[in-house]
């Protein structure tokens, strides 16, 4: 990002929540397209994607997981169109994953598939 504006509360004499909302809007608007509107965090068991989707409800979103790919799209007739896709380095365990939309923020907690050893022992004759 070339330019990251910082809005000072005293300059606008506005409530703190308005400052945060304006800062998020400016960061989203001026960010590079690849990083705009979402954050990614990861640990050894999960990958967490969090993105702003104001004005959309659960019924207006479709989430598809296949192997290590995640696709998010809005349904026809939704007030705005969303099409995003991510490819993760490991397959996703759907049984340990969750999706939650709250106050216009979608949080995906994607469980990583635990590798299973295929090693077997042979009896020596």
C-alpha positions as CSV (number, residue, x, y, z in Angstrom):
1,X,0.0,0.0,0.0
2,X,1.5,3.3,-1.0
3,X,-0.7,5.6,1.1
4,X,-2.4,4.7,4.4
5,X,-4.4,7.6,5.7
6,X,-4.8,8.1,9.5
7,X,-7.9,9.9,10.6
8,X,-7.6,11.7,14.0
9,X,-10.7,11.9,16.1
10,X,-10.1,15.4,17.3
11,X,-10.0,16.7,13.7
12,X,-13.6,15.6,13.1
13,X,-15.0,15.7,16.7
14,X,-16.9,12.5,15.9
15,X,-17.6,9.4,18.0
16,X,-14.9,6.7,18.0
17,X,-17.1,4.2,16.1
18,X,-17.4,6.6,13.2
19,X,-13.6,7.0,13.2
20,X,-13.1,3.2,13.0
21,X,-15.7,2.8,10.3
22,X,-14.2,5.6,8.2
23,X,-10.7,4.2,8.7
24,X,-11.8,0.8,7.5
25,X,-13.5,2.3,4.5
26,X,-10.4,4.3,3.5
27,X,-8.1,1.3,4.1
28,X,-10.4,-0.9,1.9
29,X,-10.7,1.8,-0.8
30,X,-6.9,2.5,-1.0
31,X,-5.7,-1.1,-0.5
32,X,-4.3,-3.3,-3.3
33,X,-7.0,-5.4,-5.0
34,X,-5.5,-8.7,-3.7
35,X,-5.7,-7.6,-0.1
36,X,-8.7,-5.4,-0.1
37,X,-11.5,-6.2,2.4
38,X,-10.2,-9.3,4.2
39,X,-7.6,-10.5,6.7
40,X,-6.0,-13.9,7.1
41,X,-4.7,-15.4,10.3
42,X,-3.3,-18.9,10.6
43,X,-2.1,-21.4,13.3
44,X,-1.2,-25.1,13.1
45,X,-4.8,-26.2,13.1
46,X,-6.8,-23.5,11.4
47,X,-6.9,-20.7,8.9
48,X,-9.2,-17.8,9.7
49,X,-10.5,-15.5,7.0
50,X,-12.4,-12.4,8.0
51,X,-14.0,-10.0,5.5
52,X,-16.4,-7.0,5.5
53,X,-19.7,-7.7,3.7
54,X,-22.0,-4.9,4.7
55,X,-25.5,-5.0,3.4
56,X,-25.5,-8.8,2.8
57,X,-27.3,-11.5,4.8
58,X,-26.5,-15.2,5.3
59,X,-29.2,-16.1,2.7
60,X,-27.5,-13.9,0.1
61,X,-24.2,-15.7,0.3
62,X,-23.0,-19.1,-1.0
63,X,-19.8,-20.6,0.4
64,X,-18.2,-23.6,-1.3
65,X,-15.3,-25.7,-0.1
66,X,-13.6,-28.2,-2.3
67,X,-10.2,-29.7,-1.3
68,X,-8.0,-26.7,-0.5
69,X,-10.2,-24.1,-2.3
70,X,-12.8,-21.8,-0.8
71,X,-15.3,-19.9,-3.0
72,X,-17.6,-17.1,-1.8
73,X,-20.3,-15.7,-4.1
74,X,-23.5,-13.7,-3.7
75,X,-26.7,-15.1,-5.0
76,X,-28.7,-13.5,-7.8
77,X,-30.7,-10.6,-6.6
78,X,-28.4,-9.7,-3.7
79,X,-27.9,-5.9,-3.2
80,X,-24.3,-6.2,-4.2
81,X,-22.2,-8.8,-6.0
82,X,-19.4,-10.7,-4.3
83,X,-17.1,-13.2,-6.0
84,X,-14.0,-14.3,-4.1
85,X,-11.8,-17.4,-4.1
86,X,-8.9,-18.6,-2.0
87,X,-6.5,-21.5,-2.4
88,X,-5.0,-22.7,0.8
89,X,-1.7,-24.7,1.1
90,X,-3.5,-27.6,2.8
91,X,-6.9,-29.3,2.3
92,X,-9.8,-28.1,4.5
93,X,-11.5,-30.3,7.1
94,X,-15.1,-29.2,6.7
95,X,-16.2,-31.0,9.9
96,X,-14.0,-28.7,12.0
97,X,-14.8,-25.5,10.0
98,X,-17.3,-22.8,10.7
99,X,-18.7,-19.7,9.1
100,X,-20.4,-16.8,10.9
101,X,-21.8,-13.5,9.6
102,X,-22.2,-10.9,12.3
103,X,-22.7,-7.1,11.9
104,X,-21.6,-7.3,8.3
105,X,-18.4,-9.2,9.0
106,X,-18.0,-12.8,7.7
107,X,-15.6,-14.9,9.7
108,X,-14.5,-18.3,8.3
109,X,-12.6,-20.6,10.6
110,X,-11.3,-23.3,8.3
111,X,-9.8,-26.5,9.9
112,X,-6.8,-28.0,8.3
113,X,-6.9,-31.7,7.4
114,X,-4.6,-33.6,9.7
115,X,-2.2,-35.8,7.6
116,X,-2.7,-39.5,8.3
117,X,0.3,-41.7,8.1
118,X,-0.1,-44.5,5.5
119,X,3.0,-46.3,6.8
120,X,2.5,-50.1,7.4
121,X,4.8,-52.7,8.9
122,X,5.7,-55.9,7.1
123,X,6.5,-59.0,8.9
124,X,10.0,-60.3,8.0
125,X,9.9,-64.0,7.1
